[in-house]
């Protein structure tokens, strides 16, 4: 006997009501601020355990028991950052966030990695000879530079400890090799740790191999960035013979430490907030001097940003934190890592180019880029065809144009140079597909949306990437003749390129979207085609079939520019050990150059004048940063005042610090003693106050010179500052006034320079008028 449909529906509904529903759980970070401890007293394991238990007690009060809290928590931040990471549902998060001891609760989000000649370009060498300023800073001797990244390849010659003495006694860290007994530290690479609980809490799964449970770098990114900041001298470093020279970091005599906080690279990002915070907490405890962070995400409120939180605690302990600005350019308002206590670095070119020439049969020669180790027979021309003209039978014109897998006919493509259009699939993948179809070479032509931005890649066949306008010329040539031919030259290294630097199109631009009164980025540095150490766990394409291995590799991104500045920070730490992180940032910013090697204003990739929202204070000039004359300094108290201005009350502020603090009144964000000035909403007129400290000559007298932003007038009072001794501080006011109503609805830029005839202390000014 069959049940009626109505009975079946009733049973189905009733059964569904009996099935328990579970709220979706995700991993979160619960941030509680700082620990209240005497910094002069060494913290014991018992104290760390007490903090850990306090986290269990706090969370247990919401989950019903401390046992449940222990199951939920996968990190307790017990050293300098106070908080924990746990798996929770939204209802639990909502309750916990209301607790008076909790500053913030935020999702454990992923952040992305912001992926030789450069030191000469920045003036630390000249014609291969080391300049006195580098020697004076002792090559960053015994500064300890930490890197939060994908780990390190310890066998790289960049991390050799040849010539190094004993490890500085202030180092408190360790070499944590996990499941990789072959991983060894030394007197150069003095420590390494790995953090992956946040990664697995977010993506699922457990540690299954030494790839995860080890600080070894299998991606190459971490080795590249760490060696750029502090790699040892390595003569004869190159990639397939390109860029041959002596590889070294900015602080080649520094000690370096790798904190692996990232898992395998993904489009969404592989560096999770919980792991990043754990890395910061341990780096502070281990006693590092500089933390380099070549990763980031979309700007978040500071209390929900692991990098802002971690760097706040690091700077509080005198550690310089340097971060990449992001690779979301050239659009405005894309810059990430914008907290005022860290240094934010954009990316630009240097005067070296890895060039590959495409010679056409009509005697036109076009310059592009590639670093393939494959070569065509010398000066032998081959037929050149569009990918669409050699498409497979069942392929669409569109898919063939992009050289998608299986879309090229092996009979038609064999023995030819195939022109593929950029987009849709990976750049290297296009070459793989062309080679699989029998092509002898590939031309990768930019689409109109890609414009002039081209990048070097380790292709598996002779290849060259060219700009959009050059691609249009190639297509026109192919269509103009019956038998078009071409030759792809081997890659070569060109030096003395002008103009340089040029802002990289990918480099993220200001203004700061979290606090627009804080000018970001701070500085630009070389970030295009940088050669540095790499992982030998994979080939240069990252594909499993690629059996090539290279100890040095070319990468581009603000990930590459960031460690240049980290290395310079190491030099300044060695030369001026009493300088604060803010003083070091000020020296780097106010000594920067805004003109290229053709003595013209720095430009964007399209030869249009760039703005300070691209290059910040300018291109870093390390020799000048060592003797800046004046500095704009900031203390922890200043940063607490900054937090007050964001709306934190004194009860909240106490959670950030172990000292009493009263929020001053009134508070103005524009008066934070930053080396640049940003006014996002000018109504008529505003007066901004700054204070400078003399670190140059004494006695000294500095005079102000102003370049007015268009439509505005800038008045500085007093116009002269006299310093009797080193360490003297003087304050001045900058009054900015709109000269005509209704003007300057977009940002306009000017500059203030203080000079004593020897030092030139420059500050960028950005102003946007409002109704």
C-alpha positions as CSV (number, residue, x, y, z in Angstrom):
1,X,0.0,0.0,0.0
2,X,1.5,3.4,-1.0
3,X,1.3,6.4,1.3
4,X,-0.6,9.4,0.0
5,X,1.4,12.5,-1.2
6,X,0.2,14.6,1.6
7,X,1.4,12.1,4.2
8,X,4.8,11.9,2.5
9,X,5.0,15.7,2.6
10,X,4.1,15.7,6.3
11,X,6.8,13.1,7.1
12,X,9.4,15.0,5.1
13,X,8.6,18.3,6.9
14,X,8.5,16.6,10.3
15,X,11.8,14.8,9.6
16,X,13.5,18.0,8.5
17,X,12.4,19.6,11.8
18,X,14.1,16.7,13.7
19,X,17.4,17.2,12.0
20,X,19.6,19.5,14.1
21,X,20.9,22.6,12.4
22,X,24.5,23.7,13.1
23,X,25.7,27.3,12.8
24,X,28.6,27.6,10.4
25,X,31.9,27.9,12.2
26,X,34.8,29.9,10.9
27,X,38.2,30.9,12.3
28,X,38.5,34.3,14.0
29,X,41.0,36.4,15.8
30,X,40.0,37.9,19.1
31,X,42.2,40.9,19.9
32,X,42.7,42.0,23.5
33,X,45.5,44.5,23.1
34,X,48.7,44.4,25.1
35,X,49.9,42.5,28.2
36,X,50.4,44.5,31.4
37,X,54.0,43.5,32.3
38,X,57.2,45.2,33.5
39,X,59.4,45.2,30.3
40,X,62.5,44.9,32.4
41,X,61.5,41.6,33.9
42,X,62.1,38.4,31.9
43,X,58.8,36.5,31.3
44,X,58.7,32.9,32.4
45,X,56.9,29.9,31.0
46,X,54.6,30.0,33.9
47,X,53.4,33.5,32.9
48,X,52.8,32.4,29.4
49,X,50.7,29.5,30.7
50,X,48.7,31.9,32.9
51,X,47.9,34.0,29.9
52,X,46.9,31.0,27.9
53,X,44.6,29.9,30.7
54,X,43.0,33.3,30.9
55,X,42.1,33.0,27.3
56,X,40.5,29.6,28.0
57,X,38.6,31.2,30.9
58,X,37.4,34.1,28.8
59,X,36.2,32.1,25.8
60,X,34.9,29.3,28.1
61,X,32.5,31.8,29.7
62,X,30.8,32.1,26.3
63,X,31.1,28.5,25.1
64,X,30.0,26.8,28.4
65,X,33.3,25.3,29.5
66,X,37.0,25.8,29.4
67,X,37.3,22.4,27.8
68,X,35.3,23.6,24.8
69,X,37.4,26.8,24.7
70,X,40.6,24.7,24.5
71,X,39.1,22.7,21.6
72,X,38.2,26.0,19.8
73,X,41.4,28.0,20.4
74,X,44.3,27.2,18.0
75,X,46.6,30.1,18.9
76,X,47.1,32.0,22.1
77,X,49.1,35.2,21.7
78,X,51.0,35.3,25.0
79,X,54.1,37.3,24.5
80,X,53.5,40.9,23.4
81,X,50.2,40.8,21.5
82,X,47.3,39.7,23.8
83,X,44.6,37.7,22.1
84,X,43.7,34.3,20.6
85,X,42.5,32.7,17.4
86,X,39.6,30.3,17.6
87,X,37.0,28.6,15.6
88,X,33.6,30.2,16.3
89,X,30.2,30.8,14.9
90,X,28.6,34.2,14.3
91,X,26.5,34.2,17.4
92,X,29.5,33.5,19.6
93,X,31.4,36.2,17.8
94,X,28.6,38.7,18.4
95,X,28.6,37.9,22.1
96,X,32.4,37.9,22.5
97,X,32.8,41.3,20.7
98,X,30.6,42.9,23.4
99,X,33.0,42.0,26.2
100,X,34.7,45.1,27.7
101,X,38.2,43.5,27.5
102,X,37.8,42.8,23.8
103,X,39.0,45.4,21.3
104,X,38.0,43.6,18.2
105,X,37.0,40.2,16.7
106,X,37.7,39.7,13.0
107,X,37.6,36.9,10.5
108,X,40.9,35.1,9.9
109,X,41.2,36.4,6.3
110,X,43.9,35.5,3.8
111,X,46.4,38.1,2.6
112,X,48.2,38.0,-0.7
113,X,51.9,38.0,-1.3
114,X,52.7,41.3,-3.2
115,X,54.6,39.7,-5.9
116,X,71.8,43.0,-7.9
117,X,71.7,46.1,-10.0
118,X,69.3,47.9,-7.7
119,X,71.8,48.9,-5.0
120,X,74.0,50.6,-7.6
121,X,71.0,52.4,-9.0
122,X,70.2,53.7,-5.5
123,X,73.8,55.0,-5.1
124,X,75.4,52.5,-2.6
125,X,77.7,51.4,-5.4
126,X,79.2,53.2,-8.4
127,X,80.7,51.3,-11.3
128,X,80.8,48.3,-9.1
129,X,82.7,50.1,-6.3
130,X,81.2,50.3,-2.8
131,X,80.5,53.9,-1.8
132,X,81.7,55.2,1.6
133,X,78.2,55.6,3.0
134,X,77.6,51.8,2.8
135,X,80.9,51.1,4.5
136,X,80.1,53.7,7.2
137,X,76.9,51.9,8.0
138,X,79.0,48.7,8.2
139,X,76.7,46.9,5.7
140,X,74.1,46.6,8.5
141,X,76.4,44.6,10.6
142,X,74.5,42.5,13.3
143,X,71.2,44.2,12.7
144,X,68.5,41.4,12.9
145,X,66.1,41.5,10.0
146,X,63.0,39.3,10.1
147,X,60.8,38.4,7.2
148,X,57.2,37.3,7.4
149,X,56.7,35.4,4.2
150,X,56.8,31.9,2.6
151,X,59.9,30.8,4.5
152,X,63.5,30.5,3.3
153,X,65.7,28.2,1.2
154,X,68.5,27.9,3.8
155,X,71.1,26.3,1.4
156,X,71.2,29.5,-0.8
157,X,74.6,31.1,-0.9
158,X,72.8,34.4,0.0
159,X,72.4,32.9,3.5
160,X,76.0,31.6,3.9
161,X,77.6,32.6,7.2
162,X,81.1,32.8,5.7
163,X,82.9,35.7,7.4
164,X,80.3,36.0,10.2
165,X,81.2,36.0,13.9
166,X,79.1,34.7,16.9
167,X,75.4,35.4,16.9
168,X,74.5,38.6,18.9
169,X,73.7,37.6,22.5
170,X,70.4,39.7,22.4
171,X,69.0,37.1,20.0
172,X,66.4,35.0,21.8
173,X,64.9,32.9,19.0
174,X,65.4,29.4,17.7
175,X,65.7,27.4,14.5
176,X,62.5,25.4,14.3
177,X,62.9,22.8,11.5
178,X,59.7,20.8,12.3
179,X,59.5,17.7,10.0
180,X,62.5,18.8,7.9
181,X,65.8,17.5,9.5
182,X,67.7,18.9,6.6
183,X,66.8,22.5,7.4
184,X,69.7,24.2,9.2
185,X,70.4,27.7,10.5
186,X,73.8,29.3,10.9
187,X,75.5,32.5,12.0
188,X,73.8,34.4,9.1
189,X,70.4,32.8,9.0
190,X,70.1,32.7,12.8
191,X,66.6,31.6,13.1
192,X,63.4,30.3,11.5
193,X,59.9,29.5,12.6
194,X,56.7,28.4,10.9
195,X,53.0,29.2,11.6
196,X,50.2,27.3,9.8
197,X,47.4,26.8,12.2
198,X,45.5,29.8,10.8
199,X,45.9,28.5,7.3
200,X,44.5,25.0,8.1
201,X,41.7,26.5,10.3
202,X,40.5,28.5,7.3
203,X,41.0,26.0,4.4
204,X,40.6,22.7,6.3
205,X,42.9,19.7,6.5
206,X,45.9,19.0,8.7
207,X,49.7,19.1,8.4
208,X,50.7,16.2,6.2
209,X,54.3,16.9,5.1
210,X,57.4,18.9,5.7
211,X,56.2,21.4,3.0
212,X,53.9,22.8,5.7
213,X,55.5,21.7,8.9
214,X,58.8,23.4,8.2
215,X,60.1,26.9,7.6
216,X,61.5,25.7,4.2
217,X,60.4,27.9,1.3
218,X,58.9,25.9,-1.5
219,X,57.4,28.9,-3.3
220,X,60.5,31.1,-3.8
221,X,58.9,34.3,-2.6
222,X,60.3,34.4,0.9
223,X,63.8,33.5,-0.1
224,X,63.7,36.3,-2.7
225,X,62.5,39.0,-0.3
226,X,64.7,38.0,2.6
227,X,67.9,37.9,0.4
228,X,66.9,41.3,-1.0
229,X,66.8,42.8,2.5
230,X,69.8,41.1,4.1
231,X,71.4,38.5,1.7
232,X,75.2,38.0,1.8
233,X,77.5,39.0,-1.1
234,X,77.3,36.3,-3.8
235,X,79.5,37.0,-6.9
236,X,78.3,35.8,-10.3
237,X,74.6,35.5,-9.5
238,X,72.3,35.6,-12.5
239,X,69.3,34.0,-14.1
240,X,70.2,32.0,-17.2
241,X,73.2,34.4,-17.6
242,X,71.0,37.5,-17.4
243,X,71.7,40.4,-14.9
244,X,75.1,38.8,-14.0
245,X,76.7,40.4,-11.0
246,X,77.2,40.2,-7.3
247,X,73.9,39.6,-5.5
248,X,73.5,41.1,-2.1
249,X,70.9,42.6,0.2
250,X,70.7,46.2,1.5
251,X,72.3,45.0,4.8
252,X,74.5,42.2,3.6
253,X,76.2,41.8,7.0
254,X,72.9,41.7,8.9
255,X,71.6,38.5,10.6
256,X,68.4,37.3,9.1
257,X,65.4,35.3,10.4
258,X,62.5,33.7,8.4
259,X,59.0,33.5,9.8
260,X,56.9,31.3,7.5
261,X,53.3,32.6,7.8
262,X,52.1,31.7,4.3
263,X,50.9,28.4,2.8
264,X,50.9,27.5,-0.9
265,X,50.1,30.5,-3.1
266,X,46.4,30.9,-4.2
267,X,44.5,33.6,-6.0
268,X,42.7,34.5,-2.9
269,X,45.8,34.7,-0.8
270,X,47.7,32.2,1.4
271,X,48.8,34.2,4.4
272,X,46.2,34.2,7.1
273,X,45.7,36.8,9.8
274,X,46.0,34.4,12.7
275,X,49.4,33.1,11.4
276,X,50.6,36.7,10.7
277,X,49.8,37.8,14.2
278,X,51.6,34.7,15.6
279,X,54.6,35.6,13.5
280,X,54.7,39.2,14.7
281,X,54.3,38.1,18.4
282,X,57.2,35.7,18.2
283,X,59.4,38.1,16.2
284,X,59.0,40.8,18.9
285,X,59.9,38.3,21.6
286,X,62.9,36.9,19.6
287,X,64.5,40.3,19.6
288,X,64.6,41.4,15.9
289,X,65.3,45.0,14.8
290,X,63.5,45.1,11.5
291,X,60.4,43.2,10.3
292,X,59.8,43.0,6.5
293,X,56.3,42.2,5.4
294,X,55.8,41.7,1.6
295,X,52.1,40.9,1.8
296,X,48.8,42.5,2.4
297,X,45.1,42.6,1.7
298,X,42.3,45.2,1.3
299,X,42.6,48.0,3.8
300,X,40.7,47.3,6.9
301,X,40.1,49.3,10.1
302,X,43.3,49.1,12.1
303,X,41.8,47.0,14.9
304,X,40.8,44.4,12.3
305,X,44.0,44.3,10.4
306,X,46.6,41.7,11.6
307,X,49.5,43.7,10.0
308,X,48.4,46.9,11.6
309,X,48.0,45.3,15.0
310,X,51.3,43.3,14.8
311,X,53.3,46.3,13.6
312,X,51.8,48.5,16.3
313,X,53.2,46.2,19.0
314,X,56.5,45.8,17.1
315,X,57.0,49.6,16.8
316,X,56.1,50.0,20.5
317,X,59.2,47.8,21.1
318,X,61.5,49.9,18.8
319,X,61.2,47.5,15.8
320,X,61.0,49.1,12.3
321,X,58.2,47.5,10.2
322,X,58.3,47.8,6.4
323,X,55.4,46.7,4.3
324,X,54.6,46.5,0.6
325,X,52.0,48.9,-0.8
326,X,50.2,46.3,-2.9
327,X,49.9,45.4,-6.5
328,X,46.4,46.8,-7.3
329,X,47.6,49.9,-9.3
330,X,47.4,52.0,-11.3
331,X,43.9,52.8,-9.9
332,X,43.8,55.4,-7.1
333,X,42.9,54.6,-3.5
334,X,44.2,51.0,-3.7
335,X,47.2,51.3,-1.3
336,X,47.3,48.7,1.5
337,X,49.2,48.6,4.8
338,X,48.4,52.2,5.6
339,X,48.9,52.4,9.4
340,X,51.0,55.4,10.4
341,X,53.5,53.4,12.5
342,X,54.8,51.4,9.5
343,X,56.6,52.2,6.3
344,X,54.7,51.6,3.1
345,X,56.6,51.0,-0.1
346,X,55.6,51.4,-3.7
347,X,57.4,49.9,-6.7
348,X,59.3,51.4,-9.6
349,X,61.9,50.5,-12.2
350,X,65.6,50.8,-12.2
351,X,68.0,51.6,-15.0
352,X,68.5,48.0,-16.0
353,X,66.2,46.2,-18.5
354,X,66.0,42.5,-19.4
355,X,65.3,42.9,-23.1
356,X,64.3,40.6,-25.9
357,X,64.1,41.9,-29.4
358,X,61.5,40.9,-32.0
359,X,62.9,41.5,-35.5
360,X,60.3,41.5,-38.2
361,X,60.8,40.6,-41.9
362,X,60.1,44.3,-42.8
363,X,63.2,45.4,-40.9
364,X,61.3,46.7,-37.9
365,X,62.8,45.8,-34.6
366,X,60.6,45.9,-31.4
367,X,61.9,45.6,-27.9
368,X,60.1,43.4,-25.4
369,X,61.0,41.3,-22.4
370,X,61.5,37.6,-21.5
371,X,64.0,35.5,-19.8
372,X,63.5,32.2,-21.5
373,X,66.6,29.9,-21.6
374,X,65.5,28.6,-25.0
375,X,67.1,30.1,-28.1
376,X,66.3,30.2,-31.8
377,X,69.1,29.5,-34.3
378,X,71.1,32.8,-34.5
379,X,69.5,35.4,-36.8
380,X,67.2,32.7,-38.4
381,X,63.8,34.0,-39.4
382,X,60.7,31.8,-39.1
383,X,57.2,32.3,-40.3
384,X,55.1,34.3,-37.9
385,X,51.3,33.8,-37.6
386,X,48.4,34.9,-35.5
387,X,47.1,32.2,-33.1
388,X,43.6,32.6,-34.6
389,X,45.0,31.6,-38.1
390,X,46.4,28.3,-36.8
391,X,43.4,27.4,-34.6
392,X,42.3,23.8,-34.1
393,X,39.2,22.7,-36.0
394,X,36.8,22.7,-33.0
395,X,38.3,25.8,-31.3
396,X,36.7,29.3,-31.4
397,X,38.6,32.2,-32.7
398,X,38.6,33.8,-29.2
399,X,40.1,30.8,-27.4
400,X,42.7,30.3,-30.1
401,X,43.7,34.0,-30.0
402,X,44.5,33.6,-26.3
403,X,46.3,30.3,-27.0
404,X,44.1,28.3,-24.7
405,X,44.9,24.6,-24.2
406,X,44.0,22.4,-27.2
407,X,43.0,25.4,-29.4
408,X,46.0,25.4,-31.7
409,X,46.3,23.0,-34.7
410,X,49.7,21.2,-34.4
411,X,49.9,20.9,-38.2
412,X,49.4,24.6,-38.8
413,X,51.5,25.8,-35.9
414,X,54.5,23.6,-36.4
415,X,57.7,25.4,-37.1
416,X,56.1,28.9,-36.7
417,X,56.3,31.8,-34.3
418,X,52.7,32.2,-32.9
419,X,51.3,35.5,-31.7
420,X,49.1,35.0,-28.7
421,X,47.0,37.7,-27.0
422,X,47.5,38.4,-23.3
423,X,44.6,37.6,-21.0
424,X,42.2,34.8,-20.0
425,X,44.9,32.2,-19.1
426,X,48.4,32.3,-17.6
427,X,51.2,34.0,-19.5
428,X,53.5,31.0,-19.2
429,X,50.6,28.7,-19.9
430,X,50.2,30.3,-23.3
431,X,53.8,29.4,-24.2
432,X,53.3,25.8,-23.0
433,X,50.3,25.5,-25.3
434,X,52.1,27.0,-28.2
435,X,55.1,24.7,-27.7
436,X,52.8,21.7,-27.4
437,X,51.4,22.5,-30.8
438,X,54.9,22.6,-32.3
439,X,55.5,26.3,-32.4
440,X,59.2,27.4,-32.4
441,X,58.5,30.6,-30.6
442,X,55.8,32.8,-29.1
443,X,55.0,36.5,-29.2
444,X,52.8,37.6,-26.4
445,X,51.0,40.8,-27.4
446,X,49.3,43.0,-24.8
447,X,45.6,43.8,-25.3
448,X,44.5,47.4,-25.2
449,X,43.5,47.0,-21.5
450,X,47.0,45.9,-20.6
451,X,48.6,48.9,-22.4
452,X,52.3,49.2,-21.9
453,X,52.7,47.0,-18.8
454,X,54.9,44.0,-19.7
455,X,56.6,41.5,-17.4
456,X,59.5,39.0,-17.8
457,X,58.7,35.3,-17.5
458,X,60.7,32.1,-17.7
459,X,59.1,30.7,-20.8
460,X,59.6,27.2,-22.0
461,X,60.2,28.2,-25.6
462,X,61.8,31.3,-27.2
463,X,59.3,34.1,-26.4
464,X,58.9,37.8,-26.1
465,X,56.1,39.9,-24.5
466,X,55.5,43.3,-26.2
467,X,53.4,46.4,-25.5
468,X,49.9,47.0,-27.0
469,X,51.1,49.5,-29.6
470,X,53.9,47.1,-30.7
471,X,51.5,44.3,-30.9
472,X,49.3,46.3,-33.2
473,X,52.3,46.8,-35.4
474,X,53.0,43.1,-35.5
475,X,49.4,42.3,-36.5
476,X,49.5,45.0,-39.2
477,X,52.7,43.5,-40.6
478,X,51.3,39.9,-40.6
479,X,48.2,41.2,-42.5
480,X,50.3,43.2,-45.0
481,X,52.3,40.4,-46.6
482,X,51.9,36.8,-47.9
483,X,54.9,35.4,-46.1
484,X,55.5,37.3,-42.8
485,X,58.7,36.2,-40.9
486,X,60.3,37.1,-37.6
487,X,63.2,36.4,-35.3
488,X,63.2,36.4,-31.5
489,X,66.6,37.4,-30.1
490,X,68.0,35.8,-27.0
491,X,67.4,37.9,-23.8
492,X,70.0,40.5,-23.0
493,X,70.8,42.9,-20.2
494,X,70.6,46.6,-21.0
495,X,72.1,49.1,-18.5
496,X,71.8,52.9,-18.2
497,X,68.1,52.9,-19.3
498,X,66.5,56.4,-19.2
499,X,64.2,57.5,-17.7
500,X,64.5,55.6,-14.4
501,X,62.9,55.2,-12.1
502,X,59.4,54.9,-13.7
503,X,56.5,53.9,-11.5
504,X,55.3,50.4,-12.1
505,X,51.7,50.2,-13.3
506,X,50.9,47.5,-10.8
507,X,52.1,49.6,-7.8
508,X,49.1,50.5,-5.6
509,X,48.3,54.2,-5.3
510,X,47.0,56.5,-2.6
511,X,45.1,58.1,-1.1
512,X,44.8,56.2,2.2
513,X,41.2,55.0,2.4
514,X,41.3,54.2,6.2
515,X,42.7,57.6,7.4
516,X,43.2,59.9,4.4
517,X,45.1,62.4,6.7
518,X,48.0,59.9,6.7
519,X,49.8,60.2,3.4
520,X,50.5,56.7,1.8
521,X,52.5,55.2,0.2
522,X,55.6,56.6,2.0
523,X,58.3,55.8,-0.5
524,X,59.1,53.9,-3.7
525,X,62.0,51.6,-4.4
526,X,63.1,49.1,-7.1
527,X,60.4,46.5,-7.6
528,X,60.6,45.5,-11.3
529,X,62.8,42.6,-12.6
530,X,64.7,42.2,-9.3
531,X,67.1,39.3,-9.2
532,X,67.5,37.6,-5.8
533,X,67.7,34.2,-4.2
534,X,65.0,31.6,-4.9
535,X,63.7,28.2,-3.8
536,X,65.1,25.1,-5.6
537,X,62.0,23.1,-4.7
538,X,60.4,24.1,-7.9
539,X,61.2,25.3,-11.4
540,X,60.9,29.0,-12.5
541,X,57.5,28.5,-14.0
542,X,56.2,26.8,-10.8
543,X,54.7,24.0,-13.0
544,X,55.3,20.4,-12.0
545,X,56.8,19.4,-15.4
546,X,59.4,22.2,-15.2
547,X,62.6,20.4,-14.0
548,X,64.8,23.5,-14.4
549,X,66.2,24.8,-11.1
550,X,67.8,28.2,-10.6
551,X,69.2,29.5,-7.3
552,X,68.4,33.1,-8.4
553,X,65.3,34.4,-10.0
554,X,63.7,37.5,-11.4
555,X,60.5,38.8,-9.7
556,X,58.4,42.0,-9.9
557,X,56.0,43.5,-7.4
558,X,55.9,45.7,-4.3
559,X,56.9,42.5,-2.6
560,X,60.3,43.2,-4.2
561,X,60.5,46.9,-3.4
562,X,59.6,46.4,0.3
563,X,62.7,44.5,1.3
564,X,64.9,47.1,-0.4
565,X,63.7,49.5,2.2
566,X,63.9,46.9,4.9
567,X,67.6,46.5,4.1
568,X,68.1,50.2,4.2
569,X,66.3,50.3,7.6
570,X,68.9,47.7,8.8
571,X,71.7,50.1,7.7
572,X,70.2,52.9,9.6
573,X,69.6,50.7,12.7
574,X,73.4,49.9,12.7
575,X,74.5,53.5,12.0
576,X,72.0,55.1,14.4
577,X,71.0,52.5,17.0
578,X,69.3,55.2,19.2
579,X,66.9,56.3,16.4
580,X,63.2,55.3,16.8
581,X,61.3,53.6,14.0
582,X,59.6,56.9,13.2
583,X,63.0,58.6,12.9
584,X,64.2,56.0,10.5
585,X,61.1,56.4,8.4
586,X,61.5,60.2,8.4
587,X,65.1,59.9,7.3
588,X,64.1,57.6,4.4
589,X,61.2,59.8,3.3
590,X,62.6,63.4,3.6
591,X,65.8,62.4,1.8
592,X,64.1,60.8,-1.2
593,X,64.4,62.0,-4.8
594,X,61.4,63.0,-6.9
595,X,63.4,63.3,-10.2
596,X,64.6,60.5,-12.4
597,X,68.1,59.9,-14.0
598,X,67.1,62.3,-16.8
599,X,66.6,65.0,-14.2
600,X,62.8,65.1,-14.9
601,X,59.9,64.5,-12.6
602,X,59.2,60.8,-12.0
603,X,56.7,59.5,-14.5
604,X,54.2,56.7,-14.7
605,X,54.6,53.9,-17.2
606,X,52.8,55.9,-19.9
607,X,55.4,58.8,-19.6
608,X,52.8,60.9,-17.8
609,X,54.1,62.7,-14.7
610,X,53.4,60.6,-11.7
611,X,52.0,62.1,-8.4
612,X,53.1,61.5,-4.8
613,X,50.1,59.1,-4.5
614,X,52.3,56.8,-6.7
615,X,55.8,57.4,-5.3
616,X,55.1,58.9,-1.9
617,X,58.0,61.0,-0.8
618,X,60.0,59.9,-3.8
619,X,62.6,57.3,-4.7
620,X,64.6,56.1,-1.8
621,X,68.2,57.5,-1.6
622,X,70.0,55.5,1.2
623,X,73.2,57.5,1.3
624,X,71.2,60.7,2.0
625,X,69.0,58.9,4.5
626,X,72.0,58.2,6.6
627,X,72.5,62.0,7.2
628,X,69.0,63.6,6.8
629,X,69.7,66.8,8.8
630,X,66.3,66.9,10.5
631,X,63.8,64.2,11.4
632,X,60.1,64.1,12.2
633,X,59.9,61.9,15.3
634,X,57.0,60.1,16.8
635,X,56.6,58.2,20.2
636,X,54.2,55.6,21.4
637,X,52.3,58.4,23.1
638,X,51.8,60.0,19.7
639,X,50.3,56.8,18.3
640,X,48.0,56.5,21.3
641,X,46.8,60.1,20.6
642,X,46.2,59.0,17.0
643,X,44.0,56.2,18.3
644,X,42.1,58.7,20.4
645,X,41.5,60.7,17.3
646,X,39.9,57.6,15.7
647,X,37.3,57.5,18.5
648,X,39.0,55.1,21.1
649,X,38.3,56.2,24.6
650,X,40.7,56.0,27.5
651,X,39.3,52.6,28.6
652,X,40.0,51.2,25.1
653,X,43.4,52.8,25.0
654,X,44.5,51.1,28.3
655,X,44.1,47.8,26.5
656,X,46.7,48.8,23.9
657,X,49.3,49.8,26.5
658,X,50.6,49.0,29.9
659,X,50.9,52.7,30.9
660,X,48.3,55.3,31.9
661,X,47.3,57.6,29.2
662,X,44.8,60.5,28.9
663,X,43.5,61.5,25.5
664,X,44.3,65.1,24.8
665,X,41.7,67.6,23.6
666,X,41.2,68.8,21.0
667,X,42.7,66.2,18.6
668,X,43.4,66.7,14.9
669,X,44.5,63.8,12.7
670,X,46.4,66.2,10.4
671,X,48.7,67.2,13.3
672,X,50.3,63.8,13.8
673,X,54.0,64.6,13.3
674,X,54.2,62.7,10.0
675,X,57.0,63.6,7.5
676,X,54.3,64.4,4.9
677,X,51.1,66.5,5.0
678,X,47.7,65.3,3.8
679,X,44.5,67.4,4.1
680,X,41.5,65.5,2.6
681,X,38.8,68.1,3.3
682,X,40.1,71.7,3.1
683,X,37.4,74.3,3.9
684,X,38.9,77.7,3.3
685,X,42.0,77.4,5.5
686,X,43.8,75.1,7.9
687,X,46.9,75.3,10.0
688,X,49.0,72.2,10.5
689,X,51.7,71.8,13.2
690,X,54.9,69.9,12.8
691,X,58.1,69.4,15.0
692,X,61.5,68.6,13.7
693,X,64.6,67.4,15.6
694,X,68.2,68.3,14.5
695,X,70.3,65.2,13.9
696,X,72.7,66.8,11.4
697,X,75.1,69.7,12.1
698,X,75.3,72.1,15.0
699,X,74.8,74.9,15.2
700,X,72.5,75.0,12.2
701,X,69.9,77.3,10.6
702,X,67.3,75.9,8.2
703,X,65.1,78.0,5.9
704,X,61.7,77.0,4.5
705,X,61.0,76.9,0.8
706,X,57.5,76.0,-0.5
707,X,56.1,74.8,-3.8
708,X,52.4,75.7,-3.6
709,X,49.8,73.2,-4.7
710,X,47.8,74.6,-7.7
711,X,45.0,76.9,-6.5
712,X,46.4,77.1,-2.9
713,X,48.8,79.1,-0.9
714,X,51.1,77.7,1.8
715,X,52.5,79.8,4.5
716,X,55.2,78.5,6.9
717,X,55.8,80.2,10.3
718,X,58.5,80.7,11.3
719,X,60.3,80.6,8.0
720,X,63.7,80.0,9.7
721,X,64.6,77.5,12.4
722,X,67.8,77.8,14.4
723,X,69.3,74.8,16.2
724,X,72.1,75.3,18.8
725,X,72.9,71.6,19.3
726,X,72.2,68.1,18.1
727,X,68.9,66.9,19.5
728,X,67.3,70.4,19.6
729,X,63.6,70.4,18.5
730,X,61.7,73.2,16.9
731,X,58.0,73.4,16.0
732,X,56.4,75.3,13.1
733,X,53.0,75.9,11.6
734,X,51.9,75.4,8.0
735,X,48.8,77.3,7.0
736,X,47.1,76.1,3.7
737,X,44.6,78.4,2.1
738,X,42.4,78.1,-0.9
739,X,43.1,81.1,-3.2
740,X,39.8,80.8,-5.1
741,X,36.4,79.3,-4.3
742,X,35.3,76.2,-6.0
743,X,38.8,75.0,-7.0
744,X,40.7,71.8,-6.4
745,X,38.0,69.3,-6.1
746,X,40.7,66.7,-6.8
747,X,43.9,66.3,-4.9
748,X,46.7,68.8,-5.7
749,X,50.3,68.5,-4.6
750,X,53.0,70.7,-3.3
751,X,56.2,70.5,-1.3
752,X,57.9,72.0,1.8
753,X,61.7,71.9,2.0
754,X,63.8,72.8,4.9
755,X,67.5,73.4,4.0
756,X,70.7,74.6,5.7
757,X,72.6,74.5,2.5
758,X,73.8,71.0,3.0
759,X,70.7,69.0,3.9
760,X,67.4,69.2,2.0
761,X,64.5,67.9,4.2
762,X,61.5,67.5,1.9
763,X,57.8,66.9,2.8
764,X,55.1,66.2,0.3
765,X,51.8,68.1,0.6
766,X,48.5,66.7,-0.7
767,X,45.3,68.7,-0.4
768,X,41.7,68.2,-1.5
769,X,39.2,71.0,-1.1
770,X,35.6,70.3,0.0
771,X,32.4,72.3,-0.1
